[in-house]
Amino acid sequence: MFIDLFPKKPAVSAEQSQQVKDWLYEILRIDHQTVISLSQLQCQDSGCPPIQTAIAIMTSPHRVIRIHKAIPDITYADVVQAIAANKNNSTKS
């Protein structure tokens, strides 16, 4: 059985990346000078799609949000849900 250790990542346009960033700026109400980095990574979690998007938000403290979709497939609702889940996880002790 062949396992592709390096699956092809979906092509992402600058517009698609910027749309996700714009949603983040809007939802989080952060300054557009705040750096946001999007990275498509191979997902290692069992049961998740092969590609996930890791979002690094360079606020203080830094935040990392993961969405189990490729950037072109991310919707506004996905961003809202990921932020809510991240807030819930960060409040647990």
mmCIF file as gemmi writes it, N, C-alpha and C atoms, coordinates in Angstrom:
data_model
loop_
_atom_site.group_PDB
_atom_site.id
_atom_site.type_symbol
_atom_site.label_atom_id
_atom_site.label_alt_id
_atom_site.label_comp_id
_atom_site.label_asym_id
_atom_site.label_entity_id
_atom_site.label_seq_id
_atom_site.pdbx_PDB_ins_code
_atom_site.Cartn_x
_atom_site.Cartn_y
_atom_site.Cartn_z
_atom_site.occupancy
_atom_site.B_iso_or_equiv
_atom_site.pdbx_formal_charge
_atom_site.auth_seq_id
_atom_site.auth_asym_id
_atom_site.pdbx_PDB_model_num
ATOM 1 N N . MET Axp A 1 ? 0.844 -1.175 0 1 0 ? 1 A 1
ATOM 2 C CA . MET Axp A 1 ? 0 0 0 1 0 ? 1 A 1
ATOM 3 C C . MET Axp A 1 ? 0.893 1.243 0 1 0 ? 1 A 1
ATOM 4 N N . PHE Axp A 2 ? 0.614 2.164 -0.893 1 0 ? 2 A 1
ATOM 5 C CA . PHE Axp A 2 ? 1.389 3.399 -1.014 1 0 ? 2 A 1
ATOM 6 C C . PHE Axp A 2 ? 0.742 4.5 -0.187 1 0 ? 2 A 1
ATOM 7 N N . ILE Axp A 3 ? 1.539 5.129 0.663 1 0 ? 3 A 1
ATOM 8 C CA . ILE Axp A 3 ? 1.055 6.263 1.447 1 0 ? 3 A 1
ATOM 9 C C . ILE Axp A 3 ? 1.826 7.49 0.993 1 0 ? 3 A 1
ATOM 10 N N . ASP Axp A 4 ? 1.102 8.471 0.51 1 0 ? 4 A 1
ATOM 11 C CA . ASP Axp A 4 ? 1.726 9.71 0.052 1 0 ? 4 A 1
ATOM 12 C C . ASP Axp A 4 ? 2.037 10.581 1.262 1 0 ? 4 A 1
ATOM 13 N N . LEU Axp A 5 ? 3.314 10.688 1.59 1 0 ? 5 A 1
ATOM 14 C CA . LEU Axp A 5 ? 3.712 11.488 2.747 1 0 ? 5 A 1
ATOM 15 C C . LEU Axp A 5 ? 3.666 12.984 2.464 1 0 ? 5 A 1
ATOM 16 N N . PHE Axp A 6 ? 3.624 13.346 1.204 1 0 ? 6 A 1
ATOM 17 C CA . PHE Axp A 6 ? 3.614 14.755 0.825 1 0 ? 6 A 1
ATOM 18 C C . PHE Axp A 6 ? 2.489 15.021 -0.173 1 0 ? 6 A 1
ATOM 19 N N . PRO Axp A 7 ? 1.233 14.974 0.307 1 0 ? 7 A 1
ATOM 20 C CA . PRO Axp A 7 ? 0.124 15.2 -0.617 1 0 ? 7 A 1
ATOM 21 C C . PRO Axp A 7 ? 0.185 16.618 -1.178 1 0 ? 7 A 1
ATOM 22 N N . LYS Axp A 8 ? -0.301 16.759 -2.399 1 0 ? 8 A 1
ATOM 23 C CA . LYS Axp A 8 ? -0.313 18.081 -3.018 1 0 ? 8 A 1
ATOM 24 C C . LYS Axp A 8 ? -1.292 18.98 -2.284 1 0 ? 8 A 1
ATOM 25 N N . LYS Axp A 9 ? -0.849 20.186 -2.049 1 0 ? 9 A 1
ATOM 26 C CA . LYS Axp A 9 ? -1.7 21.163 -1.382 1 0 ? 9 A 1
ATOM 27 C C . LYS Axp A 9 ? -2.47 21.925 -2.452 1 0 ? 9 A 1
ATOM 28 N N . PRO Axp A 10 ? -3.743 22.206 -2.195 1 0 ? 10 A 1
ATOM 29 C CA . PRO Axp A 10 ? -4.517 22.964 -3.177 1 0 ? 10 A 1
ATOM 30 C C . PRO Axp A 10 ? -3.879 24.325 -3.436 1 0 ? 10 A 1
ATOM 31 N N . ALA Axp A 11 ? -3.93 24.742 -4.691 1 0 ? 11 A 1
ATOM 32 C CA . ALA Axp A 11 ? -3.409 26.064 -5.045 1 0 ? 11 A 1
ATOM 33 C C . ALA Axp A 11 ? -4.253 27.132 -4.363 1 0 ? 11 A 1
ATOM 34 N N . VAL Axp A 12 ? -3.585 28.163 -3.895 1 0 ? 12 A 1
ATOM 35 C CA . VAL Axp A 12 ? -4.263 29.242 -3.179 1 0 ? 12 A 1
ATOM 36 C C . VAL Axp A 12 ? -3.916 30.557 -3.855 1 0 ? 12 A 1
ATOM 37 N N . SER Axp A 13 ? -4.941 31.32 -4.187 1 0 ? 13 A 1
ATOM 38 C CA . SER Axp A 13 ? -4.686 32.638 -4.767 1 0 ? 13 A 1
ATOM 39 C C . SER Axp A 13 ? -4.498 33.66 -3.652 1 0 ? 13 A 1
ATOM 40 N N . ALA Axp A 14 ? -3.87 34.761 -3.991 1 0 ? 14 A 1
ATOM 41 C CA . ALA Axp A 14 ? -3.684 35.848 -3.024 1 0 ? 14 A 1
ATOM 42 C C . ALA Axp A 14 ? -5.035 36.356 -2.536 1 0 ? 14 A 1
ATOM 43 N N . GLU Axp A 15 ? -6.023 36.36 -3.423 1 0 ? 15 A 1
ATOM 44 C CA . GLU Axp A 15 ? -7.363 36.834 -3.054 1 0 ? 15 A 1
ATOM 45 C C . GLU Axp A 15 ? -8.011 35.92 -2.021 1 0 ? 15 A 1
ATOM 46 N N . GLN Axp A 16 ? -7.828 34.608 -2.173 1 0 ? 16 A 1
ATOM 47 C CA . GLN Axp A 16 ? -8.413 33.667 -1.211 1 0 ? 16 A 1
ATOM 48 C C . GLN Axp A 16 ? -7.779 33.839 0.164 1 0 ? 16 A 1
ATOM 49 N N . SER Axp A 17 ? -6.471 33.973 0.202 1 0 ? 17 A 1
ATOM 50 C CA . SER Axp A 17 ? -5.791 34.189 1.482 1 0 ? 17 A 1
ATOM 51 C C . SER Axp A 17 ? -6.222 35.499 2.117 1 0 ? 17 A 1
ATOM 52 N N . GLN Axp A 18 ? -6.301 36.548 1.304 1 0 ? 18 A 1
ATOM 53 C CA . GLN Axp A 18 ? -6.684 37.856 1.838 1 0 ? 18 A 1
ATOM 54 C C . GLN Axp A 18 ? -8.11 37.836 2.365 1 0 ? 18 A 1
ATOM 55 N N . GLN Axp A 19 ? -9.009 37.093 1.715 1 0 ? 19 A 1
ATOM 56 C CA . GLN Axp A 19 ? -10.392 37.015 2.184 1 0 ? 19 A 1
ATOM 57 C C . GLN Axp A 19 ? -10.451 36.419 3.585 1 0 ? 19 A 1
ATOM 58 N N . VAL Axp A 20 ? -9.711 35.339 3.815 1 0 ? 20 A 1
ATOM 59 C CA . VAL Axp A 20 ? -9.688 34.717 5.142 1 0 ? 20 A 1
ATOM 60 C C . VAL Axp A 20 ? -9.117 35.701 6.162 1 0 ? 20 A 1
ATOM 61 N N . LYS Axp A 21 ? -8.048 36.394 5.805 1 0 ? 21 A 1
ATOM 62 C CA . LYS Axp A 21 ? -7.457 37.387 6.71 1 0 ? 21 A 1
ATOM 63 C C . LYS Axp A 21 ? -8.448 38.513 7.008 1 0 ? 21 A 1
ATOM 64 N N . ASP Axp A 22 ? -9.151 38.988 5.994 1 0 ? 22 A 1
ATOM 65 C CA . ASP Axp A 22 ? -10.138 40.056 6.203 1 0 ? 22 A 1
ATOM 66 C C . ASP Axp A 22 ? -11.226 39.612 7.17 1 0 ? 22 A 1
ATOM 67 N N . TRP Axp A 23 ? -11.68 38.364 7.043 1 0 ? 23 A 1
ATOM 68 C CA . TRP Axp A 23 ? -12.674 37.848 7.983 1 0 ? 23 A 1
ATOM 69 C C . TRP Axp A 23 ? -12.114 37.846 9.4 1 0 ? 23 A 1
ATOM 70 N N . LEU Axp A 24 ? -10.858 37.44 9.551 1 0 ? 24 A 1
ATOM 71 C CA . LEU Axp A 24 ? -10.231 37.416 10.875 1 0 ? 24 A 1
ATOM 72 C C . LEU Axp A 24 ? -10.131 38.817 11.465 1 0 ? 24 A 1
ATOM 73 N N . TYR Axp A 25 ? -9.693 39.794 10.674 1 0 ? 25 A 1
ATOM 74 C CA . TYR Axp A 25 ? -9.613 41.174 11.159 1 0 ? 25 A 1
ATOM 75 C C . TYR Axp A 25 ? -10.984 41.659 11.621 1 0 ? 25 A 1
ATOM 76 N N . GLU Axp A 26 ? -12.01 41.338 10.834 1 0 ? 26 A 1
ATOM 77 C CA . GLU Axp A 26 ? -13.375 41.773 11.164 1 0 ? 26 A 1
ATOM 78 C C . GLU Axp A 26 ? -13.892 41.098 12.436 1 0 ? 26 A 1
ATOM 79 N N . ILE Axp A 27 ? -13.8 39.787 12.495 1 0 ? 27 A 1
ATOM 80 C CA . ILE Axp A 27 ? -14.369 39.034 13.614 1 0 ? 27 A 1
ATOM 81 C C . ILE Axp A 27 ? -13.626 39.326 14.914 1 0 ? 27 A 1
ATOM 82 N N . LEU Axp A 28 ? -12.298 39.376 14.844 1 0 ? 28 A 1
ATOM 83 C CA . LEU Axp A 28 ? -11.491 39.6 16.046 1 0 ? 28 A 1
ATOM 84 C C . LEU Axp A 28 ? -11.354 41.078 16.404 1 0 ? 28 A 1
ATOM 85 N N . ARG Axp A 29 ? -11.768 41.937 15.478 1 0 ? 29 A 1
ATOM 86 C CA . ARG Axp A 29 ? -11.666 43.391 15.675 1 0 ? 29 A 1
ATOM 87 C C . ARG Axp A 29 ? -10.238 43.801 16.011 1 0 ? 29 A 1
ATOM 88 N N . ILE Axp A 30 ? -9.325 43.338 15.176 1 0 ? 30 A 1
ATOM 89 C CA . ILE Axp A 30 ? -7.923 43.698 15.357 1 0 ? 30 A 1
ATOM 90 C C . ILE Axp A 30 ? -7.48 44.621 14.229 1 0 ? 30 A 1
ATOM 91 N N . ASP Axp A 31 ? -6.435 45.379 14.506 1 0 ? 31 A 1
ATOM 92 C CA . ASP Axp A 31 ? -5.878 46.347 13.57 1 0 ? 31 A 1
ATOM 93 C C . ASP Axp A 31 ? -5.305 45.629 12.346 1 0 ? 31 A 1
ATOM 94 N N . HIS Axp A 32 ? -5.491 46.222 11.175 1 0 ? 32 A 1
ATOM 95 C CA . HIS Axp A 32 ? -4.969 45.618 9.95 1 0 ? 32 A 1
ATOM 96 C C . HIS Axp A 32 ? -3.439 45.631 9.89 1 0 ? 32 A 1
ATOM 97 N N . GLN Axp A 33 ? -2.794 46.286 10.839 1 0 ? 33 A 1
ATOM 98 C CA . GLN Axp A 33 ? -1.331 46.24 10.928 1 0 ? 33 A 1
ATOM 99 C C . GLN Axp A 33 ? -0.861 44.955 11.614 1 0 ? 33 A 1
ATOM 100 N N . THR Axp A 34 ? -1.783 44.259 12.28 1 0 ? 34 A 1
ATOM 101 C CA . THR Axp A 34 ? -1.45 42.992 12.936 1 0 ? 34 A 1
ATOM 102 C C . THR Axp A 34 ? -1.167 41.942 11.865 1 0 ? 34 A 1
ATOM 103 N N . VAL Axp A 35 ? -0.064 41.263 12.003 1 0 ? 35 A 1
ATOM 104 C CA . VAL Axp A 35 ? 0.324 40.247 11.027 1 0 ? 35 A 1
ATOM 105 C C . VAL Axp A 35 ? -0.476 38.968 11.267 1 0 ? 35 A 1
ATOM 106 N N . ILE Axp A 36 ? -1.026 38.438 10.174 1 0 ? 36 A 1
ATOM 107 C CA . ILE Axp A 36 ? -1.716 37.15 10.197 1 0 ? 36 A 1
ATOM 108 C C . ILE Axp A 36 ? -1.048 36.273 9.149 1 0 ? 36 A 1
ATOM 109 N N . SER Axp A 37 ? -0.667 35.073 9.554 1 0 ? 37 A 1
ATOM 110 C CA . SER Axp A 37 ? -0.009 34.139 8.649 1 0 ? 37 A 1
ATOM 111 C C . SER Axp A 37 ? -0.888 32.903 8.47 1 0 ? 37 A 1
ATOM 112 N N . LEU Axp A 38 ? -1.09 32.504 7.222 1 0 ? 38 A 1
ATOM 113 C CA . LEU Axp A 38 ? -1.857 31.299 6.907 1 0 ? 38 A 1
ATOM 114 C C . LEU Axp A 38 ? -0.91 30.256 6.326 1 0 ? 38 A 1
ATOM 115 N N . SER Axp A 39 ? -0.99 29.033 6.832 1 0 ? 39 A 1
ATOM 116 C CA . SER Axp A 39 ? -0.15 27.944 6.322 1 0 ? 39 A 1
ATOM 117 C C . SER Axp A 39 ? -1 26.703 6.144 1 0 ? 39 A 1
ATOM 118 N N . GLN Axp A 40 ? -0.923 26.107 4.968 1 0 ? 40 A 1
ATOM 119 C CA . GLN Axp A 40 ? -1.593 24.83 4.737 1 0 ? 40 A 1
ATOM 120 C C . GLN Axp A 40 ? -0.616 23.723 5.119 1 0 ? 40 A 1
ATOM 121 N N . LEU Axp A 41 ? -1.058 22.848 6.005 1 0 ? 41 A 1
ATOM 122 C CA . LEU Axp A 41 ? -0.201 21.785 6.519 1 0 ? 41 A 1
ATOM 123 C C . LEU Axp A 41 ? -0.888 20.439 6.371 1 0 ? 41 A 1
ATOM 124 N N . GLN Axp A 42 ? -0.086 19.402 6.335 1 0 ? 42 A 1
ATOM 125 C CA . GLN Axp A 42 ? -0.654 18.064 6.337 1 0 ? 42 A 1
ATOM 126 C C . GLN Axp A 42 ? -1.201 17.796 7.727 1 0 ? 42 A 1
ATOM 127 N N . CYS Axp A 43 ? -2.449 17.36 7.804 1 0 ? 43 A 1
ATOM 128 C CA . CYS Axp A 43 ? -3.085 17.093 9.093 1 0 ? 43 A 1
ATOM 129 C C . CYS Axp A 43 ? -2.674 15.71 9.591 1 0 ? 43 A 1
ATOM 130 N N . GLN Axp A 44 ? -2.228 15.651 10.83 1 0 ? 44 A 1
ATOM 131 C CA . GLN Axp A 44 ? -1.784 14.393 11.435 1 0 ? 44 A 1
ATOM 132 C C . GLN Axp A 44 ? -2.848 13.775 12.344 1 0 ? 44 A 1
ATOM 133 N N . ASP Axp A 45 ? -3.931 14.504 12.615 1 0 ? 45 A 1
ATOM 134 C CA . ASP Axp A 45 ? -4.983 13.996 13.496 1 0 ? 45 A 1
ATOM 135 C C . ASP Axp A 45 ? -5.785 12.919 12.787 1 0 ? 45 A 1
ATOM 136 N N . SER Axp A 46 ? -6.159 11.872 13.521 1 0 ? 46 A 1
ATOM 137 C CA . SER Axp A 46 ? -6.955 10.82 12.902 1 0 ? 46 A 1
ATOM 138 C C . SER Axp A 46 ? -8.34 11.355 12.564 1 0 ? 46 A 1
ATOM 139 N N . GLY Axp A 47 ? -8.809 10.995 11.386 1 0 ? 47 A 1
ATOM 140 C CA . GLY Axp A 47 ? -10.146 11.379 10.972 1 0 ? 47 A 1
ATOM 141 C C . GLY Axp A 47 ? -10.272 12.763 10.375 1 0 ? 47 A 1
ATOM 142 N N . CYS Axp A 48 ? -9.189 13.51 10.273 1 0 ? 48 A 1
ATOM 143 C CA . CYS Axp A 48 ? -9.313 14.846 9.684 1 0 ? 48 A 1
ATOM 144 C C . CYS Axp A 48 ? -8.897 14.8 8.218 1 0 ? 48 A 1
ATOM 145 N N . PRO Axp A 49 ? -9.325 15.789 7.44 1 0 ? 49 A 1
ATOM 146 C CA . PRO Axp A 49 ? -8.928 15.841 6.031 1 0 ? 49 A 1
ATOM 147 C C . PRO Axp A 49 ? -7.4 15.916 5.911 1 0 ? 49 A 1
ATOM 148 N N . PRO Axp A 50 ? -6.856 15.585 4.749 1 0 ? 50 A 1
ATOM 149 C CA . PRO Axp A 50 ? -5.399 15.552 4.618 1 0 ? 50 A 1
ATOM 150 C C . PRO Axp A 50 ? -4.714 16.917 4.777 1 0 ? 50 A 1
ATOM 151 N N . ILE Axp A 51 ? -5.436 17.99 4.539 1 0 ? 51 A 1
ATOM 152 C CA . ILE Axp A 51 ? -4.852 19.332 4.651 1 0 ? 51 A 1
ATOM 153 C C . ILE Axp A 51 ? -5.62 20.138 5.69 1 0 ? 51 A 1
ATOM 154 N N . GLN Axp A 52 ? -4.869 20.828 6.549 1 0 ? 52 A 1
ATOM 155 C CA . GLN Axp A 52 ? -5.477 21.766 7.493 1 0 ? 52 A 1
ATOM 156 C C . GLN Axp A 52 ? -4.795 23.111 7.306 1 0 ? 52 A 1
ATOM 157 N N . THR Axp A 53 ? -5.453 24.162 7.746 1 0 ? 53 A 1
ATOM 158 C CA . THR Axp A 53 ? -4.871 25.497 7.694 1 0 ? 53 A 1
ATOM 159 C C . THR Axp A 53 ? -4.565 25.943 9.112 1 0 ? 53 A 1
ATOM 160 N N . ALA Axp A 54 ? -3.308 26.295 9.333 1 0 ? 54 A 1
ATOM 161 C CA . ALA Axp A 54 ? -2.883 26.856 10.614 1 0 ? 54 A 1
ATOM 162 C C . ALA Axp A 54 ? -2.812 28.368 10.436 1 0 ? 54 A 1
ATOM 163 N N . ILE Axp A 55 ? -3.456 29.078 11.343 1 0 ? 55 A 1
ATOM 164 C CA . ILE Axp A 55 ? -3.519 30.535 11.275 1 0 ? 55 A 1
ATOM 165 C C . ILE Axp A 55 ? -2.802 31.089 12.495 1 0 ? 55 A 1
ATOM 166 N N . ALA Axp A 56 ? -1.732 31.833 12.253 1 0 ? 56 A 1
ATOM 167 C CA . ALA Axp A 56 ? -0.988 32.478 13.337 1 0 ? 56 A 1
ATOM 168 C C . ALA Axp A 56 ? -1.352 33.957 13.344 1 0 ? 56 A 1
ATOM 169 N N . ILE Axp A 57 ? -1.812 34.428 14.494 1 0 ? 57 A 1
ATOM 170 C CA . ILE Axp A 57 ? -2.204 35.827 14.656 1 0 ? 57 A 1
ATOM 171 C C . ILE Axp A 57 ? -1.211 36.448 15.629 1 0 ? 57 A 1
ATOM 172 N N . MET Axp A 58 ? -0.447 37.405 15.141 1 0 ? 58 A 1
ATOM 173 C CA . MET Axp A 58 ? 0.672 37.962 15.902 1 0 ? 58 A 1
ATOM 174 C C . MET Axp A 58 ? 0.249 39.09 16.837 1 0 ? 58 A 1
ATOM 175 N N . THR Axp A 59 ? -0.685 38.763 17.715 1 0 ? 59 A 1
ATOM 176 C CA . THR Axp A 59 ? -1.08 39.682 18.779 1 0 ? 59 A 1
ATOM 177 C C . THR Axp A 59 ? -0.266 39.319 20.01 1 0 ? 59 A 1
ATOM 178 N N . SER Axp A 60 ? -0.501 39.99 21.093 1 0 ? 60 A 1
ATOM 179 C CA . SER Axp A 60 ? 0.189 39.648 22.332 1 0 ? 60 A 1
ATOM 180 C C . SER Axp A 60 ? -0.848 39.178 23.343 1 0 ? 60 A 1
ATOM 181 N N . PRO Axp A 61 ? -0.892 37.923 23.71 1 0 ? 61 A 1
ATOM 182 C CA . PRO Axp A 61 ? -0.024 36.844 23.252 1 0 ? 61 A 1
ATOM 183 C C . PRO Axp A 61 ? -0.413 36.373 21.849 1 0 ? 61 A 1
ATOM 184 N N . HIS Axp A 62 ? 0.504 35.656 21.201 1 0 ? 62 A 1
ATOM 185 C CA . HIS Axp A 62 ? 0.229 35.105 19.877 1 0 ? 62 A 1
ATOM 186 C C . HIS Axp A 62 ? -0.883 34.066 19.977 1 0 ? 62 A 1
ATOM 187 N N . ARG Axp A 63 ? -1.651 33.965 18.91 1 0 ? 63 A 1
ATOM 188 C CA . ARG Axp A 63 ? -2.721 32.961 18.861 1 0 ? 63 A 1
ATOM 189 C C . ARG Axp A 63 ? -2.514 32.09 17.64 1 0 ? 63 A 1
ATOM 190 N N . VAL Axp A 64 ? -2.824 30.825 17.773 1 0 ? 64 A 1
ATOM 191 C CA . VAL Axp A 64 ? -2.811 29.911 16.639 1 0 ? 64 A 1
ATOM 192 C C . VAL Axp A 64 ? -4.169 29.234 16.587 1 0 ? 64 A 1
ATOM 193 N N . ILE Axp A 65 ? -4.78 29.298 15.426 1 0 ? 65 A 1
ATOM 194 C CA . ILE Axp A 65 ? -6.092 28.693 15.203 1 0 ? 65 A 1
ATOM 195 C C . ILE Axp A 65 ? -5.927 27.698 14.059 1 0 ? 65 A 1
ATOM 196 N N . ARG Axp A 66 ? -6.566 26.551 14.179 1 0 ? 66 A 1
ATOM 197 C CA . ARG Axp A 66 ? -6.511 25.553 13.113 1 0 ? 66 A 1
ATOM 198 C C . ARG Axp A 66 ? -7.91 25.324 12.553 1 0 ? 66 A 1
ATOM 199 N N . ILE Axp A 67 ? -7.96 25.242 11.237 1 0 ? 67 A 1
ATOM 200 C CA . ILE Axp A 67 ? -9.205 24.902 10.545 1 0 ? 67 A 1
ATOM 201 C C . ILE Axp A 67 ? -8.889 23.693 9.673 1 0 ? 67 A 1
ATOM 202 N N . HIS Axp A 68 ? -9.662 22.651 9.816 1 0 ? 68 A 1
ATOM 203 C CA . HIS Axp A 68 ? -9.39 21.399 9.108 1 0 ? 68 A 1
ATOM 204 C C . HIS Axp A 68 ? -9.93 21.435 7.681 1 0 ? 68 A 1
ATOM 205 N N . LYS Axp A 69 ? -9.47 22.439 6.957 1 0 ? 69 A 1
ATOM 206 C CA . LYS Axp A 69 ? -9.808 22.612 5.544 1 0 ? 69 A 1
ATOM 207 C C . LYS Axp A 69 ? -8.646 23.324 4.872 1 0 ? 69 A 1
ATOM 208 N N . ALA Axp A 70 ? -8.566 23.174 3.559 1 0 ? 70 A 1
ATOM 209 C CA . ALA Axp A 70 ? -7.606 23.951 2.781 1 0 ? 70 A 1
ATOM 210 C C . ALA Axp A 70 ? -8.125 25.39 2.668 1 0 ? 70 A 1
ATOM 211 N N . ILE Axp A 71 ? -7.233 26.33 2.472 1 0 ? 71 A 1
ATOM 212 C CA . ILE Axp A 71 ? -7.614 27.745 2.421 1 0 ? 71 A 1
ATOM 213 C C . ILE Axp A 71 ? -8.746 28.021 1.427 1 0 ? 71 A 1
ATOM 214 N N . PRO Axp A 72 ? -8.705 27.477 0.196 1 0 ? 72 A 1
ATOM 215 C CA . PRO Axp A 72 ? -9.793 27.787 -0.745 1 0 ? 72 A 1
ATOM 216 C C . PRO Axp A 72 ? -11.175 27.299 -0.291 1 0 ? 72 A 1
ATOM 217 N N . ASP Axp A 73 ? -11.206 26.346 0.64 1 0 ? 73 A 1
ATOM 218 C CA . ASP Axp A 73 ? -12.477 25.77 1.1 1 0 ? 73 A 1
ATOM 219 C C . ASP Axp A 73 ? -13.024 26.426 2.365 1 0 ? 73 A 1
ATOM 220 N N . ILE Axp A 74 ? -12.268 27.339 2.96 1 0 ? 74 A 1
ATOM 221 C CA . ILE Axp A 74 ? -12.682 27.967 4.217 1 0 ? 74 A 1
ATOM 222 C C . ILE Axp A 74 ? -13.776 28.993 3.967 1 0 ? 74 A 1
ATOM 223 N N . THR Axp A 75 ? -14.808 28.953 4.823 1 0 ? 75 A 1
ATOM 224 C CA . THR Axp A 75 ? -15.911 29.91 4.747 1 0 ? 75 A 1
ATOM 225 C C . THR Axp A 75 ? -15.878 30.83 5.971 1 0 ? 75 A 1
ATOM 226 N N . TYR Axp A 76 ? -16.671 31.88 5.904 1 0 ? 76 A 1
ATOM 227 C CA . TYR Axp A 76 ? -16.807 32.806 7.038 1 0 ? 76 A 1
ATOM 228 C C . TYR Axp A 76 ? -17.244 32.039 8.287 1 0 ? 76 A 1
ATOM 229 N N . ALA Axp A 77 ? -18.209 31.14 8.11 1 0 ? 77 A 1
ATOM 230 C CA . ALA Axp A 77 ? -18.712 30.347 9.244 1 0 ? 77 A 1
ATOM 231 C C . ALA Axp A 77 ? -17.61 29.479 9.851 1 0 ? 77 A 1
ATOM 232 N N . ASP Axp A 78 ? -16.718 28.94 9.02 1 0 ? 78 A 1
ATOM 233 C CA . ASP Axp A 78 ? -15.594 28.148 9.537 1 0 ? 78 A 1
ATOM 234 C C . ASP Axp A 78 ? -14.699 28.996 10.436 1 0 ? 78 A 1
ATOM 235 N N . VAL Axp A 79 ? -14.45 30.239 10.023 1 0 ? 79 A 1
ATOM 236 C CA . VAL Axp A 79 ? -13.593 31.137 10.803 1 0 ? 79 A 1
ATOM 237 C C . VAL Axp A 79 ? -14.255 31.455 12.141 1 0 ? 79 A 1
ATOM 238 N N . VAL Axp A 80 ? -15.544 31.772 12.113 1 0 ? 80 A 1
ATOM 239 C CA . VAL Axp A 80 ? -16.279 32.064 13.351 1 0 ? 80 A 1
ATOM 240 C C . VAL Axp A 80 ? -16.217 30.867 14.294 1 0 ? 80 A 1
ATOM 241 N N . GLN Axp A 81 ? -16.472 29.682 13.767 1 0 ? 81 A 1
ATOM 242 C CA . GLN Axp A 81 ? -16.475 28.469 14.588 1 0 ? 81 A 1
ATOM 243 C C . GLN Axp A 81 ? -15.086 28.187 15.166 1 0 ? 81 A 1
ATOM 244 N N . ALA Axp A 82 ? -14.041 28.353 14.372 1 0 ? 82 A 1
ATOM 245 C CA . ALA Axp A 82 ? -12.679 28.091 14.849 1 0 ? 82 A 1
ATOM 246 C C . ALA Axp A 82 ? -12.275 29.067 15.947 1 0 ? 82 A 1
ATOM 247 N N . ILE Axp A 83 ? -12.662 30.326 15.8 1 0 ? 83 A 1
ATOM 248 C CA . ILE Axp A 83 ? -12.349 31.323 16.829 1 0 ? 83 A 1
ATOM 249 C C . ILE Axp A 83 ? -13.088 30.994 18.12 1 0 ? 83 A 1
ATOM 250 N N . ALA Axp A 84 ? -14.356 30.622 18.002 1 0 ? 84 A 1
ATOM 251 C CA . ALA Axp A 84 ? -15.144 30.269 19.19 1 0 ? 84 A 1
ATOM 252 C C . ALA Axp A 84 ? -14.536 29.05 19.886 1 0 ? 84 A 1
ATOM 253 N N . ALA Axp A 85 ? -14.142 28.042 19.121 1 0 ? 85 A 1
ATOM 254 C CA . ALA Axp A 85 ? -13.539 26.84 19.699 1 0 ? 85 A 1
ATOM 255 C C . ALA Axp A 85 ? -12.209 27.176 20.36 1 0 ? 85 A 1
ATOM 256 N N . ASN Axp A 86 ? -11.443 28.066 19.754 1 0 ? 86 A 1
ATOM 257 C CA . ASN Axp A 86 ? -10.155 28.474 20.311 1 0 ? 86 A 1
ATOM 258 C C . ASN Axp A 86 ? -10.345 29.218 21.622 1 0 ? 86 A 1
ATOM 259 N N . LYS Axp A 87 ? -11.363 30.072 21.695 1 0 ? 87 A 1
ATOM 260 C CA . LYS Axp A 87 ? -11.651 30.796 22.943 1 0 ? 87 A 1
ATOM 261 C C . LYS Axp A 87 ? -12.068 29.821 24.034 1 0 ? 87 A 1
ATOM 262 N N . ASN Axp A 88 ? -12.908 28.849 23.684 1 0 ? 88 A 1
ATOM 263 C CA . ASN Axp A 88 ? -13.365 27.864 24.664 1 0 ? 88 A 1
ATOM 264 C C . ASN Axp A 88 ? -12.205 27.029 25.184 1 0 ? 88 A 1
ATOM 265 N N . ASN Axp A 89 ? -11.284 26.649 24.306 1 0 ? 89 A 1
ATOM 266 C CA . ASN Axp A 89 ? -10.132 25.844 24.722 1 0 ? 89 A 1
ATOM 267 C C . ASN Axp A 89 ? -9.159 26.644 25.564 1 0 ? 89 A 1
ATOM 268 N N . SER Axp A 90 ? -9.026 27.938 25.296 1 0 ? 90 A 1
ATOM 269 C CA . SER Axp A 90 ? -8.061 28.747 26.048 1 0 ? 90 A 1
ATOM 270 C C . SER Axp A 90 ? -8.582 29.123 27.429 1 0 ? 90 A 1
ATOM 271 N N . THR Axp A 91 ? -9.888 28.99 27.665 1 0 ? 91 A 1
ATOM 272 C CA . THR Axp A 91 ? -10.436 29.324 28.982 1 0 ? 91 A 1
ATOM 273 C C . THR Axp A 91 ? -10.458 28.124 29.916 1 0 ? 91 A 1
ATOM 274 N N . LYS Axp A 92 ? -10.182 26.924 29.383 1 0 ? 92 A 1
ATOM 275 C CA . LYS Axp A 92 ? -10.162 25.721 30.225 1 0 ? 92 A 1
ATOM 276 C C . LYS Axp A 92 ? -8.833 25.64 30.95 1 0 ? 92 A 1
ATOM 277 N N . SER Axp A 93 ? -8.872 25.203 32.197 1 0 ? 93 A 1
ATOM 278 C CA . SER Axp A 93 ? -7.623 25.073 32.97 1 0 ? 93 A 1
ATOM 279 C C . SER Axp A 93 ? -7.187 23.64 33.03 1 0 ? 93 A 1
